[in-house]
């Protein structure tokens, strides 16, 4: 299932890499993290709470998942 994750707190490509690694750790596929837009898009069947937790563990705020 394709999900768009709205993220606050990313300020550089290093941040993008951290978010991508967190999503890869959940087994997500087709991951795209956009610094300018402040969101990530990926294909995953994980529950929203698990996605939110993985990204927030990296130090970023998830403001929504669509």
Backbone bond lengths (Angstrom), bond angles and torsions (degrees), N, CA, C in turn:
res aa  C-N    CA-C-N  psi(-1)  N-CA   C-N-CA  omega(-1)  CA-C   N-CA-C  phi
1 X - - - 1.447 - - 1.530 108.71 -
2 X 1.317 116.27 130.53 1.462 122.22 -179.75 1.517 109.62 -77.40
3 X 1.342 116.15 130.14 1.462 120.57 179.47 1.516 110.15 -130.31
4 X 1.335 115.05 144.03 1.461 122.04 174.43 1.524 106.34 -111.28
5 X 1.335 115.57 123.17 1.455 121.93 -176.24 1.519 108.72 -111.35
6 X 1.319 116.77 117.81 1.463 122.24 -179.85 1.524 108.24 -85.71
7 X 1.340 115.72 124.78 1.465 120.82 -171.78 1.527 110.58 -128.76
8 X 1.331 115.91 134.18 1.462 121.55 173.71 1.525 108.38 -112.60
9 X 1.333 115.38 148.57 1.458 120.43 175.53 1.513 114.60 106.83
10 X 1.342 117.57 -5.40 1.468 119.61 177.35 1.524 108.06 -82.30
11 X 1.340 116.19 130.65 1.463 119.04 -178.21 1.527 114.06 -128.73
12 X 1.340 117.34 -7.48 1.465 119.33 -177.94 1.532 110.25 -156.39
13 X 1.323 115.51 176.79 1.466 120.29 -179.59 1.530 111.91 -66.05
14 X 1.328 116.85 -25.78 1.461 120.75 176.08 1.534 109.44 -63.62
15 X 1.324 116.14 -40.77 1.463 121.70 176.99 1.530 110.22 -62.54
16 X 1.313 116.20 -43.57 1.463 122.02 179.00 1.528 109.65 -57.52
17 X 1.338 116.32 -44.35 1.463 121.15 -179.64 1.528 111.06 -62.97
18 X 1.324 117.15 -39.86 1.469 120.45 179.15 1.522 111.37 -63.11
19 X 1.325 116.63 -44.33 1.465 120.88 179.95 1.524 109.52 -65.00
20 X 1.319 116.93 -42.40 1.469 120.26 179.77 1.525 110.62 -62.54
21 X 1.326 117.01 -42.95 1.464 120.75 178.34 1.528 111.47 -62.74
22 X 1.324 117.05 -38.83 1.472 120.90 178.75 1.530 110.21 -62.48
23 X 1.331 116.33 -42.70 1.462 120.38 179.82 1.524 111.33 -70.32
24 X 1.334 116.97 -37.76 1.467 120.15 176.05 1.523 110.38 -61.90
25 X 1.332 116.40 -37.07 1.453 121.28 178.72 1.524 113.06 -62.85
26 X 1.323 116.43 -23.71 1.462 121.58 177.08 1.525 111.99 -88.07
27 X 1.335 116.00 -4.92 1.455 119.97 -178.76 1.517 113.76 86.39
28 X 1.332 117.57 16.25 1.468 121.00 179.21 1.528 110.30 -68.75
29 X 1.328 115.61 153.46 1.467 121.73 179.47 1.530 109.37 -123.49
30 X 1.324 115.90 165.90 1.470 121.95 178.45 1.527 111.60 49.99
31 X 1.324 116.24 50.72 1.464 122.05 -175.49 1.522 110.63 -83.97
32 X 1.321 115.52 130.28 1.456 121.63 173.59 1.531 107.25 -134.78
33 X 1.333 115.99 121.99 1.461 121.14 179.47 1.520 107.70 -113.18
34 X 1.322 116.39 123.08 1.459 121.49 -175.95 1.525 110.38 -111.39
35 X 1.311 115.39 110.38 1.460 121.47 -179.03 1.525 110.74 -63.69
36 X 1.326 117.75 -47.82 1.467 121.71 -177.92 1.526 112.48 -61.18
37 X 1.313 116.25 -39.23 1.457 119.85 -178.61 1.516 113.69 -83.81
38 X 1.324 116.45 -19.43 1.455 120.30 -178.91 1.517 113.29 71.66
39 X 1.341 115.52 38.11 1.459 118.38 179.08 1.523 111.20 -152.93
40 X 1.323 113.48 167.23 1.461 121.23 175.67 1.526 107.43 -128.69
41 X 1.322 115.48 148.47 1.456 121.55 175.22 1.519 106.33 -125.25
42 X 1.331 115.99 134.19 1.459 119.11 178.29 1.521 109.92 -154.51
43 X 1.306 114.45 168.68 1.455 122.23 177.61 1.527 106.78 -108.08
44 X 1.326 117.21 113.14 1.461 121.21 -178.62 1.516 111.00 -153.34
45 X 1.325 115.27 153.08 1.462 120.02 176.03 1.529 111.02 -109.35
46 X 1.328 116.28 9.24 1.465 120.81 178.95 1.527 109.60 -70.86
47 X 1.342 116.90 148.52 1.466 119.39 177.01 1.526 111.53 -65.90
48 X 1.320 116.17 151.67 1.465 121.25 -178.63 1.525 111.99 -55.50
49 X 1.318 117.31 -37.68 1.466 120.74 -178.47 1.529 111.63 -62.54
50 X 1.337 116.62 -36.06 1.463 120.82 179.22 1.531 111.04 -71.15
51 X 1.316 116.49 -39.45 1.468 121.69 178.09 1.528 109.23 -64.19
52 X 1.322 115.73 -48.18 1.470 121.63 179.93 1.528 110.41 -57.84
53 X 1.300 116.98 -46.11 1.458 122.24 -178.54 1.528 111.56 -62.74
54 X 1.330 117.24 -44.28 1.468 121.38 -178.54 1.523 111.33 -62.20
55 X 1.322 117.31 -41.71 1.464 121.02 -178.63 1.533 110.35 -74.78
56 X 1.319 116.64 -40.78 1.466 119.05 179.89 1.527 112.06 -68.39
57 X 1.335 116.96 -27.27 1.472 120.73 174.27 1.533 111.31 -63.84
58 X 1.335 116.35 -23.40 1.467 121.73 178.56 1.538 111.05 -85.79
59 X 1.345 117.47 -6.42 1.460 120.68 175.81 1.523 115.34 102.74
60 X 1.316 117.76 14.49 1.468 121.13 -179.40 1.520 109.03 -115.07
61 X 1.321 116.71 158.50 1.458 121.99 -179.31 1.529 110.20 -101.35
62 X 1.316 116.62 126.53 1.461 121.77 173.65 1.515 106.70 -92.83
63 X 1.339 116.12 117.80 1.461 120.50 -177.60 1.511 112.81 -98.30
64 X 1.329 116.92 -9.01 1.452 120.39 177.51 1.518 112.21 176.96
65 X 1.312 115.20 155.22 1.472 121.22 175.59 1.519 107.05 -133.76
66 X 1.335 114.52 125.03 1.470 120.00 -178.41 1.508 109.58 -112.12
